[in-house]
Amino acid sequence: MTKSLDALKGPYGTFAVVTPNDSSDFAAGVTHALYVGGAGDVVVHGTDGEPAMFVGVPAGTLLPVSVARVLATGTSATSILALRI
């Protein structure tokens, strides 16, 4: 089933605590969004495997990004949740 772009805005039904890891993708697959509870930088691998850094993410931010991994190296944000539909 293909999900429309409107569906990707939520509501989210699955939530998982993220433990940043430099070598392993999420076992549950890519996210539909990340919730950042504690301010800082977030370094991710996108679905293409390429890294990207979100700099200075404020606490309480919802990042609407599909990512395969949150990297430990460079990530200073805390209390990150992976959200999936």
mmCIF file of the N, C-alpha and C atoms, coordinates in Angstrom:
data_MODEL
# 
_entry.id   MODEL 
# 
loop_
_atom_site.group_PDB 
_atom_site.id 
_atom_site.type_symbol 
_atom_site.label_atom_id 
_atom_site.label_alt_id 
_atom_site.label_comp_id 
_atom_site.label_asym_id 
_atom_site.label_entity_id 
_atom_site.label_seq_id 
_atom_site.pdbx_PDB_ins_code 
_atom_site.Cartn_x 
_atom_site.Cartn_y 
_atom_site.Cartn_z 
_atom_site.occupancy 
_atom_site.B_iso_or_equiv 
_atom_site.pdbx_formal_charge 
_atom_site.auth_seq_id 
_atom_site.auth_comp_id 
_atom_site.auth_asym_id 
_atom_site.auth_atom_id 
_atom_site.pdbx_PDB_model_num 
ATOM 1   N N  . MET A 1 1  ? 0.833  -1.173 0.000  1.00 0.00 ? 1  MET A N  1 
ATOM 2   C CA . MET A 1 1  ? 0.000  0.000  0.000  1.00 0.00 ? 1  MET A CA 1 
ATOM 3   C C  . MET A 1 1  ? 0.880  1.239  0.000  1.00 0.00 ? 1  MET A C  1 
ATOM 4   N N  . THR A 1 2  ? 0.617  2.170  -0.884 1.00 0.00 ? 2  THR A N  1 
ATOM 5   C CA . THR A 1 2  ? 1.347  3.421  -0.935 1.00 0.00 ? 2  THR A CA 1 
ATOM 6   C C  . THR A 1 2  ? 0.672  4.433  -0.030 1.00 0.00 ? 2  THR A C  1 
ATOM 7   N N  . LYS A 1 3  ? 1.452  5.128  0.778  1.00 0.00 ? 3  LYS A N  1 
ATOM 8   C CA . LYS A 1 3  ? 0.907  6.129  1.688  1.00 0.00 ? 3  LYS A CA 1 
ATOM 9   C C  . LYS A 1 3  ? 1.026  7.504  1.043  1.00 0.00 ? 3  LYS A C  1 
ATOM 10  N N  . SER A 1 4  ? -0.049 8.285  1.107  1.00 0.00 ? 4  SER A N  1 
ATOM 11  C CA . SER A 1 4  ? -0.014 9.626  0.548  1.00 0.00 ? 4  SER A CA 1 
ATOM 12  C C  . SER A 1 4  ? 0.856  10.527 1.420  1.00 0.00 ? 4  SER A C  1 
ATOM 13  N N  . LEU A 1 5  ? 1.250  11.664 0.873  1.00 0.00 ? 5  LEU A N  1 
ATOM 14  C CA . LEU A 1 5  ? 2.048  12.610 1.648  1.00 0.00 ? 5  LEU A CA 1 
ATOM 15  C C  . LEU A 1 5  ? 1.273  13.118 2.850  1.00 0.00 ? 5  LEU A C  1 
ATOM 16  N N  . ASP A 1 6  ? -0.057 13.272 2.729  1.00 0.00 ? 6  ASP A N  1 
ATOM 17  C CA . ASP A 1 6  ? -0.859 13.706 3.874  1.00 0.00 ? 6  ASP A CA 1 
ATOM 18  C C  . ASP A 1 6  ? -0.791 12.680 4.995  1.00 0.00 ? 6  ASP A C  1 
ATOM 19  N N  . ALA A 1 7  ? -0.771 11.414 4.652  1.00 0.00 ? 7  ALA A N  1 
ATOM 20  C CA . ALA A 1 7  ? -0.713 10.359 5.672  1.00 0.00 ? 7  ALA A CA 1 
ATOM 21  C C  . ALA A 1 7  ? 0.604  10.396 6.434  1.00 0.00 ? 7  ALA A C  1 
ATOM 22  N N  . LEU A 1 8  ? 1.673  10.834 5.775  1.00 0.00 ? 8  LEU A N  1 
ATOM 23  C CA . LEU A 1 8  ? 2.980  10.860 6.421  1.00 0.00 ? 8  LEU A CA 1 
ATOM 24  C C  . LEU A 1 8  ? 3.088  11.937 7.494  1.00 0.00 ? 8  LEU A C  1 
ATOM 25  N N  . LYS A 1 9  ? 2.110  12.830 7.553  1.00 0.00 ? 9  LYS A N  1 
ATOM 26  C CA . LYS A 1 9  ? 2.098  13.866 8.592  1.00 0.00 ? 9  LYS A CA 1 
ATOM 27  C C  . LYS A 1 9  ? 1.618  13.300 9.926  1.00 0.00 ? 9  LYS A C  1 
ATOM 28  N N  . GLY A 1 10 ? 1.142  12.082 9.945  1.00 0.00 ? 10 GLY A N  1 
ATOM 29  C CA . GLY A 1 10 ? 0.653  11.456 11.165 1.00 0.00 ? 10 GLY A CA 1 
ATOM 30  C C  . GLY A 1 10 ? -0.816 11.128 11.003 1.00 0.00 ? 10 GLY A C  1 
ATOM 31  N N  . PRO A 1 11 ? -1.451 10.607 11.975 1.00 0.00 ? 11 PRO A N  1 
ATOM 32  C CA . PRO A 1 11 ? -0.897 10.365 13.299 1.00 0.00 ? 11 PRO A CA 1 
ATOM 33  C C  . PRO A 1 11 ? 0.067  9.177  13.295 1.00 0.00 ? 11 PRO A C  1 
ATOM 34  N N  . TYR A 1 12 ? 0.992  9.241  14.209 1.00 0.00 ? 12 TYR A N  1 
ATOM 35  C CA . TYR A 1 12 ? 1.982  8.188  14.341 1.00 0.00 ? 12 TYR A CA 1 
ATOM 36  C C  . TYR A 1 12 ? 1.467  7.148  15.329 1.00 0.00 ? 12 TYR A C  1 
ATOM 37  N N  . GLY A 1 13 ? 1.690  5.884  15.018 1.00 0.00 ? 13 GLY A N  1 
ATOM 38  C CA . GLY A 1 13 ? 1.163  4.824  15.861 1.00 0.00 ? 13 GLY A CA 1 
ATOM 39  C C  . GLY A 1 13 ? 2.213  3.969  16.530 1.00 0.00 ? 13 GLY A C  1 
ATOM 40  N N  . THR A 1 14 ? 3.460  4.085  16.087 1.00 0.00 ? 14 THR A N  1 
ATOM 41  C CA . THR A 1 14 ? 4.538  3.298  16.666 1.00 0.00 ? 14 THR A CA 1 
ATOM 42  C C  . THR A 1 14 ? 5.656  4.241  17.089 1.00 0.00 ? 14 THR A C  1 
ATOM 43  N N  . PHE A 1 15 ? 6.138  4.044  18.322 1.00 0.00 ? 15 PHE A N  1 
ATOM 44  C CA . PHE A 1 15 ? 7.168  4.912  18.882 1.00 0.00 ? 15 PHE A CA 1 
ATOM 45  C C  . PHE A 1 15 ? 8.275  4.046  19.468 1.00 0.00 ? 15 PHE A C  1 
ATOM 46  N N  . ALA A 1 16 ? 9.517  4.460  19.263 1.00 0.00 ? 16 ALA A N  1 
ATOM 47  C CA . ALA A 1 16 ? 10.641 3.698  19.806 1.00 0.00 ? 16 ALA A CA 1 
ATOM 48  C C  . ALA A 1 16 ? 11.733 4.654  20.254 1.00 0.00 ? 16 ALA A C  1 
ATOM 49  N N  . VAL A 1 17 ? 12.308 4.370  21.406 1.00 0.00 ? 17 VAL A N  1 
ATOM 50  C CA . VAL A 1 17 ? 13.447 5.145  21.895 1.00 0.00 ? 17 VAL A CA 1 
ATOM 51  C C  . VAL A 1 17 ? 14.633 4.884  20.966 1.00 0.00 ? 17 VAL A C  1 
ATOM 52  N N  . VAL A 1 18 ? 15.297 5.946  20.586 1.00 0.00 ? 18 VAL A N  1 
ATOM 53  C CA . VAL A 1 18 ? 16.455 5.837  19.698 1.00 0.00 ? 18 VAL A CA 1 
ATOM 54  C C  . VAL A 1 18 ? 17.741 5.825  20.527 1.00 0.00 ? 18 VAL A C  1 
ATOM 55  N N  . THR A 1 19 ? 18.550 4.811  20.289 1.00 0.00 ? 19 THR A N  1 
ATOM 56  C CA . THR A 1 19 ? 19.907 4.774  20.826 1.00 0.00 ? 19 THR A CA 1 
ATOM 57  C C  . THR A 1 19 ? 20.836 5.022  19.643 1.00 0.00 ? 19 THR A C  1 
ATOM 58  N N  . PRO A 1 20 ? 21.420 6.213  19.556 1.00 0.00 ? 20 PRO A N  1 
ATOM 59  C CA . PRO A 1 20 ? 22.296 6.493  18.414 1.00 0.00 ? 20 PRO A CA 1 
ATOM 60  C C  . PRO A 1 20 ? 23.373 5.422  18.260 1.00 0.00 ? 20 PRO A C  1 
ATOM 61  N N  . ASN A 1 21 ? 23.633 5.045  17.000 1.00 0.00 ? 21 ASN A N  1 
ATOM 62  C CA . ASN A 1 21 ? 24.522 3.934  16.701 1.00 0.00 ? 21 ASN A CA 1 
ATOM 63  C C  . ASN A 1 21 ? 25.209 4.219  15.372 1.00 0.00 ? 21 ASN A C  1 
ATOM 64  N N  . ASP A 1 22 ? 26.517 4.113  15.342 1.00 0.00 ? 22 ASP A N  1 
ATOM 65  C CA . ASP A 1 22 ? 27.261 4.408  14.115 1.00 0.00 ? 22 ASP A CA 1 
ATOM 66  C C  . ASP A 1 22 ? 27.277 3.270  13.100 1.00 0.00 ? 22 ASP A C  1 
ATOM 67  N N  . SER A 1 23 ? 26.871 2.057  13.503 1.00 0.00 ? 23 SER A N  1 
ATOM 68  C CA . SER A 1 23 ? 27.052 0.926  12.590 1.00 0.00 ? 23 SER A CA 1 
ATOM 69  C C  . SER A 1 23 ? 25.791 0.165  12.211 1.00 0.00 ? 23 SER A C  1 
ATOM 70  N N  . SER A 1 24 ? 24.672 0.411  12.882 1.00 0.00 ? 24 SER A N  1 
ATOM 71  C CA . SER A 1 24 ? 23.467 -0.387 12.597 1.00 0.00 ? 24 SER A CA 1 
ATOM 72  C C  . SER A 1 24 ? 22.259 0.481  12.287 1.00 0.00 ? 24 SER A C  1 
ATOM 73  N N  . ASP A 1 25 ? 21.554 0.098  11.222 1.00 0.00 ? 25 ASP A N  1 
ATOM 74  C CA . ASP A 1 25 ? 20.278 0.741  10.901 1.00 0.00 ? 25 ASP A CA 1 
ATOM 75  C C  . ASP A 1 25 ? 19.214 0.268  11.887 1.00 0.00 ? 25 ASP A C  1 
ATOM 76  N N  . PHE A 1 26 ? 18.093 0.983  11.947 1.00 0.00 ? 26 PHE A N  1 
ATOM 77  C CA . PHE A 1 26 ? 16.990 0.590  12.812 1.00 0.00 ? 26 PHE A CA 1 
ATOM 78  C C  . PHE A 1 26 ? 16.454 -0.782 12.400 1.00 0.00 ? 26 PHE A C  1 
ATOM 79  N N  . ALA A 1 27 ? 16.287 -1.683 13.348 1.00 0.00 ? 27 ALA A N  1 
ATOM 80  C CA . ALA A 1 27 ? 15.759 -3.017 13.065 1.00 0.00 ? 27 ALA A CA 1 
ATOM 81  C C  . ALA A 1 27 ? 14.330 -2.941 12.542 1.00 0.00 ? 27 ALA A C  1 
ATOM 82  N N  . ALA A 1 28 ? 13.568 -1.952 12.988 1.00 0.00 ? 28 ALA A N  1 
ATOM 83  C CA . ALA A 1 28 ? 12.161 -1.811 12.578 1.00 0.00 ? 28 ALA A CA 1 
ATOM 84  C C  . ALA A 1 28 ? 12.007 -1.083 11.250 1.00 0.00 ? 28 ALA A C  1 
ATOM 85  N N  . GLY A 1 29 ? 13.105 -0.695 10.627 1.00 0.00 ? 29 GLY A N  1 
ATOM 86  C CA . GLY A 1 29 ? 13.033 -0.002 9.343  1.00 0.00 ? 29 GLY A CA 1 
ATOM 87  C C  . GLY A 1 29 ? 13.093 1.509  9.506  1.00 0.00 ? 29 GLY A C  1 
ATOM 88  N N  . VAL A 1 30 ? 12.944 2.204  8.386  1.00 0.00 ? 30 VAL A N  1 
ATOM 89  C CA . VAL A 1 30 ? 13.075 3.659  8.393  1.00 0.00 ? 30 VAL A CA 1 
ATOM 90  C C  . VAL A 1 30 ? 11.938 4.315  9.161  1.00 0.00 ? 30 VAL A C  1 
ATOM 91  N N  . THR A 1 31 ? 12.220 5.520  9.633  1.00 0.00 ? 31 THR A N  1 
ATOM 92  C CA . THR A 1 31 ? 11.232 6.287  10.385 1.00 0.00 ? 31 THR A CA 1 
ATOM 93  C C  . THR A 1 31 ? 10.360 7.106  9.436  1.00 0.00 ? 31 THR A C  1 
ATOM 94  N N  . HIS A 1 32 ? 9.276  7.628  9.968  1.00 0.00 ? 32 HIS A N  1 
ATOM 95  C CA . HIS A 1 32 ? 8.489  8.646  9.269  1.00 0.00 ? 32 HIS A CA 1 
ATOM 96  C C  . HIS A 1 32 ? 8.775  10.016 9.861  1.00 0.00 ? 32 HIS A C  1 
ATOM 97  N N  . ALA A 1 33 ? 9.319  10.030 11.082 1.00 0.00 ? 33 ALA A N  1 
ATOM 98  C CA . ALA A 1 33 ? 9.694  11.271 11.750 1.00 0.00 ? 33 ALA A CA 1 
ATOM 99  C C  . ALA A 1 33 ? 10.557 10.936 12.962 1.00 0.00 ? 33 ALA A C  1 
ATOM 100 N N  . LEU A 1 34 ? 11.236 11.956 13.479 1.00 0.00 ? 34 LEU A N  1 
ATOM 101 C CA . LEU A 1 34 ? 11.968 11.856 14.738 1.00 0.00 ? 34 LEU A CA 1 
ATOM 102 C C  . LEU A 1 34 ? 11.453 12.942 15.668 1.00 0.00 ? 34 LEU A C  1 
ATOM 103 N N  . TYR A 1 35 ? 11.291 12.587 16.932 1.00 0.00 ? 35 TYR A N  1 
ATOM 104 C CA . TYR A 1 35 ? 10.985 13.574 17.965 1.00 0.00 ? 35 TYR A CA 1 
ATOM 105 C C  . TYR A 1 35 ? 12.260 13.773 18.767 1.00 0.00 ? 35 TYR A C  1 
ATOM 106 N N  . VAL A 1 36 ? 12.656 15.033 18.950 1.00 0.00 ? 36 VAL A N  1 
ATOM 107 C CA . VAL A 1 36 ? 13.865 15.358 19.693 1.00 0.00 ? 36 VAL A CA 1 
ATOM 108 C C  . VAL A 1 36 ? 13.448 16.019 21.006 1.00 0.00 ? 36 VAL A C  1 
ATOM 109 N N  . GLY A 1 37 ? 13.653 15.328 22.115 1.00 0.00 ? 37 GLY A N  1 
ATOM 110 C CA . GLY A 1 37 ? 13.233 15.834 23.411 1.00 0.00 ? 37 GLY A CA 1 
ATOM 111 C C  . GLY A 1 37 ? 14.223 16.779 24.052 1.00 0.00 ? 37 GLY A C  1 
ATOM 112 N N  . GLY A 1 38 ? 15.526 16.554 23.812 1.00 0.00 ? 38 GLY A N  1 
ATOM 113 C CA . GLY A 1 38 ? 16.566 17.398 24.388 1.00 0.00 ? 38 GLY A CA 1 
ATOM 114 C C  . GLY A 1 38 ? 17.380 18.054 23.286 1.00 0.00 ? 38 GLY A C  1 
ATOM 115 N N  . ALA A 1 39 ? 17.550 19.359 23.352 1.00 0.00 ? 39 ALA A N  1 
ATOM 116 C CA . ALA A 1 39 ? 18.190 20.147 22.296 1.00 0.00 ? 39 ALA A CA 1 
ATOM 117 C C  . ALA A 1 39 ? 19.593 19.654 21.955 1.00 0.00 ? 39 ALA A C  1 
ATOM 118 N N  . GLY A 1 40 ? 19.968 19.847 20.693 1.00 0.00 ? 40 GLY A N  1 
ATOM 119 C CA . GLY A 1 40 ? 21.312 19.516 20.238 1.00 0.00 ? 40 GLY A CA 1 
ATOM 120 C C  . GLY A 1 40 ? 21.337 19.205 18.758 1.00 0.00 ? 40 GLY A C  1 
ATOM 121 N N  . ASP A 1 41 ? 22.447 18.667 18.310 1.00 0.00 ? 41 ASP A N  1 
ATOM 122 C CA . ASP A 1 41 ? 22.605 18.267 16.914 1.00 0.00 ? 41 ASP A CA 1 
ATOM 123 C C  . ASP A 1 41 ? 22.146 16.825 16.739 1.00 0.00 ? 41 ASP A C  1 
ATOM 124 N N  . VAL A 1 42 ? 21.599 16.524 15.553 1.00 0.00 ? 42 VAL A N  1 
ATOM 125 C CA . VAL A 1 42 ? 21.173 15.165 15.224 1.00 0.00 ? 42 VAL A CA 1 
ATOM 126 C C  . VAL A 1 42 ? 21.802 14.793 13.888 1.00 0.00 ? 42 VAL A C  1 
ATOM 127 N N  . VAL A 1 43 ? 22.595 13.718 13.890 1.00 0.00 ? 43 VAL A N  1 
ATOM 128 C CA . VAL A 1 43 ? 23.228 13.230 12.669 1.00 0.00 ? 43 VAL A CA 1 
ATOM 129 C C  . VAL A 1 43 ? 22.534 11.933 12.279 1.00 0.00 ? 43 VAL A C  1 
ATOM 130 N N  . VAL A 1 44 ? 22.084 11.868 11.028 1.00 0.00 ? 44 VAL A N  1 
ATOM 131 C CA . VAL A 1 44 ? 21.298 10.724 10.559 1.00 0.00 ? 44 VAL A CA 1 
ATOM 132 C C  . VAL A 1 44 ? 21.867 10.179 9.253  1.00 0.00 ? 44 VAL A C  1 
ATOM 133 N N  . HIS A 1 45 ? 21.467 8.950  8.938  1.00 0.00 ? 45 HIS A N  1 
ATOM 134 C CA . HIS A 1 45 ? 21.632 8.394  7.598  1.00 0.00 ? 45 HIS A CA 1 
ATOM 135 C C  . HIS A 1 45 ? 20.250 8.394  6.981  1.00 0.00 ? 45 HIS A C  1 
ATOM 136 N N  . GLY A 1 46 ? 20.128 9.026  5.834  1.00 0.00 ? 46 GLY A N  1 
ATOM 137 C CA . GLY A 1 46 ? 18.864 9.011  5.114  1.00 0.00 ? 46 GLY A CA 1 
ATOM 138 C C  . GLY A 1 46 ? 18.615 7.651  4.496  1.00 0.00 ? 46 GLY A C  1 
ATOM 139 N N  . THR A 1 47 ? 17.514 7.524  3.803  1.00 0.00 ? 47 THR A N  1 
ATOM 140 C CA . THR A 1 47 ? 17.182 6.256  3.156  1.00 0.00 ? 47 THR A CA 1 
ATOM 141 C C  . THR A 1 47 ? 18.169 5.912  2.042  1.00 0.00 ? 47 THR A C  1 
ATOM 142 N N  . ASP A 1 48 ? 18.929 6.908  1.588  1.00 0.00 ? 48 ASP A N  1 
ATOM 143 C CA . ASP A 1 48 ? 19.957 6.669  0.572  1.00 0.00 ? 48 ASP A CA 1 
ATOM 144 C C  . ASP A 1 48 ? 21.305 6.299  1.186  1.00 0.00 ? 48 ASP A C  1 
ATOM 145 N N  . GLY A 1 49 ? 21.364 6.256  2.541  1.00 0.00 ? 49 GLY A N  1 
ATOM 146 C CA . GLY A 1 49 ? 22.596 5.894  3.230  1.00 0.00 ? 49 GLY A CA 1 
ATOM 147 C C  . GLY A 1 49 ? 23.559 7.040  3.429  1.00 0.00 ? 49 GLY A C  1 
ATOM 148 N N  . GLU A 1 50 ? 23.194 8.217  2.952  1.00 0.00 ? 50 GLU A N  1 
ATOM 149 C CA . GLU A 1 50 ? 24.068 9.375  3.085  1.00 0.00 ? 50 GLU A CA 1 
ATOM 150 C C  . GLU A 1 50 ? 23.811 10.091 4.411  1.00 0.00 ? 50 GLU A C  1 
ATOM 151 N N  . PRO A 1 51 ? 24.878 10.567 5.067  1.00 0.00 ? 51 PRO A N  1 
ATOM 152 C CA . PRO A 1 51 ? 24.699 11.264 6.334  1.00 0.00 ? 51 PRO A CA 1 
ATOM 153 C C  . PRO A 1 51 ? 24.239 12.703 6.137  1.00 0.00 ? 51 PRO A C  1 
ATOM 154 N N  . ALA A 1 52 ? 23.513 13.197 7.130  1.00 0.00 ? 52 ALA A N  1 
ATOM 155 C CA . ALA A 1 52 ? 23.102 14.601 7.184  1.00 0.00 ? 52 ALA A CA 1 
ATOM 156 C C  . ALA A 1 52 ? 23.079 15.015 8.640  1.00 0.00 ? 52 ALA A C  1 
ATOM 157 N N  . MET A 1 53 ? 23.420 16.291 8.893  1.00 0.00 ? 53 MET A N  1 
ATOM 158 C CA . MET A 1 53 ? 23.404 16.803 10.262 1.00 0.00 ? 53 MET A CA 1 
ATOM 159 C C  . MET A 1 53 ? 22.366 17.917 10.373 1.00 0.00 ? 53 MET A C  1 
ATOM 160 N N  . PHE A 1 54 ? 21.476 17.764 11.350 1.00 0.00 ? 54 PHE A N  1 
ATOM 161 C CA . PHE A 1 54 ? 20.539 18.816 11.713 1.00 0.00 ? 54 PHE A CA 1 
ATOM 162 C C  . PHE A 1 54 ? 21.168 19.529 12.909 1.00 0.00 ? 54 PHE A C  1 
ATOM 163 N N  . VAL A 1 55 ? 21.556 20.773 12.708 1.00 0.00 ? 55 VAL A N  1 
ATOM 164 C CA . VAL A 1 55 ? 22.324 21.520 13.705 1.00 0.00 ? 55 VAL A CA 1 
ATOM 165 C C  . VAL A 1 55 ? 21.392 22.346 14.593 1.00 0.00 ? 55 VAL A C  1 
ATOM 166 N N  . GLY A 1 56 ? 21.617 22.261 15.903 1.00 0.00 ? 56 GLY A N  1 
ATOM 167 C CA . GLY A 1 56 ? 20.898 23.100 16.845 1.00 0.00 ? 56 GLY A CA 1 
ATOM 168 C C  . GLY A 1 56 ? 19.404 22.847 16.899 1.00 0.00 ? 56 GLY A C  1 
ATOM 169 N N  . VAL A 1 57 ? 19.008 21.593 16.891 1.00 0.00 ? 57 VAL A N  1 
ATOM 170 C CA . VAL A 1 57 ? 17.583 21.259 16.950 1.00 0.00 ? 57 VAL A CA 1 
ATOM 171 C C  . VAL A 1 57 ? 17.056 21.586 18.352 1.00 0.00 ? 57 VAL A C  1 
ATOM 172 N N  . PRO A 1 58 ? 16.018 22.418 18.448 1.00 0.00 ? 58 PRO A N  1 
ATOM 173 C CA . PRO A 1 58 ? 15.476 22.766 19.767 1.00 0.00 ? 58 PRO A CA 1 
ATOM 174 C C  . PRO A 1 58 ? 14.752 21.583 20.415 1.00 0.00 ? 58 PRO A C  1 
ATOM 175 N N  . ALA A 1 59 ? 14.714 21.584 21.734 1.00 0.00 ? 59 ALA A N  1 
ATOM 176 C CA . ALA A 1 59 ? 13.947 20.562 22.465 1.00 0.00 ? 59 ALA A CA 1 
ATOM 177 C C  . ALA A 1 59 ? 12.486 20.632 22.046 1.00 0.00 ? 59 ALA A C  1 
ATOM 178 N N  . GLY A 1 60 ? 11.878 19.465 21.915 1.00 0.00 ? 60 GLY A N  1 
ATOM 179 C CA . GLY A 1 60 ? 10.473 19.394 21.566 1.00 0.00 ? 60 GLY A CA 1 
ATOM 180 C C  . GLY A 1 60 ? 10.188 19.461 20.079 1.00 0.00 ? 60 GLY A C  1 
ATOM 181 N N  . THR A 1 61 ? 11.210 19.304 19.249 1.00 0.00 ? 61 THR A N  1 
ATOM 182 C CA . THR A 1 61 ? 11.049 19.401 17.799 1.00 0.00 ? 61 THR A CA 1 
ATOM 183 C C  . THR A 1 61 ? 10.640 18.066 17.184 1.00 0.00 ? 61 THR A C  1 
ATOM 184 N N  . LEU A 1 62 ? 9.714  18.130 16.240 1.00 0.00 ? 62 LEU A N  1 
ATOM 185 C CA . LEU A 1 62 ? 9.345  16.981 15.417 1.00 0.00 ? 62 LEU A CA 1 
ATOM 186 C C  . LEU A 1 62 ? 10.006 17.177 14.057 1.00 0.00 ? 62 LEU A C  1 
ATOM 187 N N  . LEU A 1 63 ? 10.944 16.281 13.715 1.00 0.00 ? 63 LEU A N  1 
ATOM 188 C CA . LEU A 1 63 ? 11.605 16.324 12.408 1.00 0.00 ? 63 LEU A CA 1 
ATOM 189 C C  . LEU A 1 63 ? 10.894 15.345 11.478 1.00 0.00 ? 63 LEU A C  1 
ATOM 190 N N  . PRO A 1 64 ? 10.218 15.816 10.444 1.00 0.00 ? 64 PRO A N  1 
ATOM 191 C CA . PRO A 1 64 ? 9.490  14.927 9.541  1.00 0.00 ? 64 PRO A CA 1 
ATOM 192 C C  . PRO A 1 64 ? 10.420 14.308 8.497  1.00 0.00 ? 64 PRO A C  1 
ATOM 193 N N  . VAL A 1 65 ? 11.282 13.400 8.954  1.00 0.00 ? 65 VAL A N  1 
ATOM 194 C CA . VAL A 1 65 ? 12.301 12.819 8.085  1.00 0.00 ? 65 VAL A CA 1 
ATOM 195 C C  . VAL A 1 65 ? 12.267 11.293 8.135  1.00 0.00 ? 65 VAL A C  1 
ATOM 196 N N  . SER A 1 66 ? 12.487 10.688 6.991  1.00 0.00 ? 66 SER A N  1 
ATOM 197 C CA . SER A 1 66 ? 12.633 9.229  6.915  1.00 0.00 ? 66 SER A CA 1 
ATOM 198 C C  . SER A 1 66 ? 14.115 8.920  6.998  1.00 0.00 ? 66 SER A C  1 
ATOM 199 N N  . VAL A 1 67 ? 14.520 8.287  8.084  1.00 0.00 ? 67 VAL A N  1 
ATOM 200 C CA . VAL A 1 67 ? 15.930 7.964  8.270  1.00 0.00 ? 67 VAL A CA 1 
ATOM 201 C C  . VAL A 1 67 ? 16.083 6.497  8.646  1.00 0.00 ? 67 VAL A C  1 
ATOM 202 N N  . ALA A 1 68 ? 17.232 5.958  8.294  1.00 0.00 ? 68 ALA A N  1 
ATOM 203 C CA . ALA A 1 68 ? 17.538 4.564  8.587  1.00 0.00 ? 68 ALA A CA 1 
ATOM 204 C C  . ALA A 1 68 ? 18.324 4.399  9.877  1.00 0.00 ? 68 ALA A C  1 
ATOM 205 N N  . ARG A 1 69 ? 18.971 5.514  10.315 1.00 0.00 ? 69 ARG A N  1 
ATOM 206 C CA . ARG A 1 69 ? 19.866 5.419  11.474 1.00 0.00 ? 69 ARG A CA 1 
ATOM 207 C C  . ARG A 1 69 ? 20.105 6.815  12.034 1.00 0.00 ? 69 ARG A C  1 
ATOM 208 N N  . VAL A 1 70 ? 20.247 6.904  13.343 1.00 0.00 ? 70 VAL A N  1 
ATOM 209 C CA . VAL A 1 70 ? 20.760 8.107  14.000 1.00 0.00 ? 70 VAL A CA 1 
ATOM 210 C C  . VAL A 1 70 ? 22.157 7.750  14.486 1.00 0.00 ? 70 VAL A C  1 
ATOM 211 N N  . LEU A 1 71 ? 23.125 8.507  14.032 1.00 0.00 ? 71 LEU A N  1 
ATOM 212 C CA . LEU A 1 71 ? 24.517 8.216  14.359 1.00 0.00 ? 71 LEU A CA 1 
ATOM 213 C C  . LEU A 1 71 ? 24.887 8.733  15.749 1.00 0.00 ? 71 LEU A C  1 
ATOM 214 N N  . ALA A 1 72 ? 25.742 7.986  16.433 1.00 0.00 ? 72 ALA A N  1 
ATOM 215 C CA . ALA A 1 72 ? 26.242 8.410  17.739 1.00 0.00 ? 72 ALA A CA 1 
ATOM 216 C C  . ALA A 1 72 ? 27.249 9.548  17.578 1.00 0.00 ? 72 ALA A C  1 
ATOM 217 N N  . THR A 1 73 ? 28.115 9.416  16.580 1.00 0.00 ? 73 THR A N  1 
ATOM 218 C CA . THR A 1 73 ? 29.132 10.423 16.336 1.00 0.00 ? 73 THR A CA 1 
ATOM 219 C C  . THR A 1 73 ? 28.475 11.697 15.817 1.00 0.00 ? 73 THR A C  1 
ATOM 220 N N  . GLY A 1 74 ? 28.610 12.757 16.582 1.00 0.00 ? 74 GLY A N  1 
ATOM 221 C CA . GLY A 1 74 ? 28.073 14.049 16.172 1.00 0.00 ? 74 GLY A CA 1 
ATOM 222 C C  . GLY A 1 74 ? 26.697 14.365 16.720 1.00 0.00 ? 74 GLY A C  1 
ATOM 223 N N  . THR A 1 75 ? 25.981 13.360 17.234 1.00 0.00 ? 75 THR A N  1 
ATOM 224 C CA . THR A 1 75 ? 24.648 13.606 17.795 1.00 0.00 ? 75 THR A CA 1 
ATOM 225 C C  . THR A 1 75 ? 24.789 13.996 19.262 1.00 0.00 ? 75 THR A C  1 
ATOM 226 N N  . SER A 1 76 ? 24.322 15.202 19.578 1.00 0.00 ? 76 SER A N  1 
ATOM 227 C CA . SER A 1 76 ? 24.356 15.677 20.963 1.00 0.00 ? 76 SER A CA 1 
ATOM 228 C C  . SER A 1 76 ? 22.946 15.828 21.539 1.00 0.00 ? 76 SER A C  1 
ATOM 229 N N  . ALA A 1 77 ? 21.927 15.782 20.686 1.00 0.00 ? 77 ALA A N  1 
ATOM 230 C CA . ALA A 1 77 ? 20.545 15.843 21.160 1.00 0.00 ? 77 ALA A CA 1 
ATOM 231 C C  . ALA A 1 77 ? 20.230 14.586 21.971 1.00 0.00 ? 77 ALA A C  1 
ATOM 232 N N  . THR A 1 78 ? 19.263 14.703 22.857 1.00 0.00 ? 78 THR A N  1 
ATOM 233 C CA . THR A 1 78 ? 18.894 13.582 23.725 1.00 0.00 ? 78 THR A CA 1 
ATOM 234 C C  . THR A 1 78 ? 17.399 13.316 23.638 1.00 0.00 ? 78 THR A C  1 
ATOM 235 N N  . SER A 1 79 ? 17.002 12.222 24.255 1.00 0.00 ? 79 SER A N  1 
ATOM 236 C CA . SER A 1 79 ? 15.577 11.837 24.328 1.00 0.00 ? 79 SER A CA 1 
ATOM 237 C C  . SER A 1 79 ? 14.933 11.834 22.942 1.00 0.00 ? 79 SER A C  1 
ATOM 238 N N  . ILE A 1 80 ? 15.570 11.108 22.023 1.00 0.00 ? 80 ILE A N  1 
ATOM 239 C CA . ILE A 1 80 ? 15.087 11.012 20.645 1.00 0.00 ? 80 ILE A CA 1 
ATOM 240 C C  . ILE A 1 80 ? 14.172 9.808  20.508 1.00 0.00 ? 80 ILE A C  1 
ATOM 241 N N  . LEU A 1 81 ? 13.037 10.020 19.847 1.00 0.00 ? 81 LEU A N  1 
ATOM 242 C CA . LEU A 1 81 ? 12.101 8.936  19.552 1.00 0.00 ? 81 LEU A CA 1 
ATOM 243 C C  . LEU A 1 81 ? 11.956 8.775  18.057 1.00 0.00 ? 81 LEU A C  1 
ATOM 244 N N  . ALA A 1 82 ? 11.893 7.511  17.595 1.00 0.00 ? 82 ALA A N  1 
ATOM 245 C CA . ALA A 1 82 ? 11.562 7.218  16.203 1.00 0.00 ? 82 ALA A CA 1 
ATOM 246 C C  . ALA A 1 82 ? 10.049 7.052  16.124 1.00 0.00 ? 82 ALA A C  1 
ATOM 247 N N  . LEU A 1 83 ? 9.421  7.748  15.187 1.00 0.00 ? 83 LEU A N  1 
ATOM 248 C CA . LEU A 1 83 ? 7.975  7.673  15.003 1.00 0.00 ? 83 LEU A CA 1 
ATOM 249 C C  . LEU A 1 83 ? 7.677  7.039  13.660 1.00 0.00 ? 83 LEU A C  1 
ATOM 250 N N  . ARG A 1 84 ? 6.738  6.109  13.683 1.00 0.00 ? 84 ARG A N  1 
ATOM 251 C CA . ARG A 1 84 ? 6.306  5.442  12.457 1.00 0.00 ? 84 ARG A CA 1 
ATOM 252 C C  . ARG A 1 84 ? 4.791  5.403  12.399 1.00 0.00 ? 84 ARG A C  1 
ATOM 253 N N  . ILE A 1 85 ? 4.272  5.395  11.209 1.00 0.00 ? 85 ILE A N  1 
ATOM 254 C CA . ILE A 1 85 ? 2.820  5.346  11.008 1.00 0.00 ? 85 ILE A CA 1 
ATOM 255 C C  . ILE A 1 85 ? 2.338  3.927  11.116 1.00 0.00 ? 85 ILE A C  1 
# 
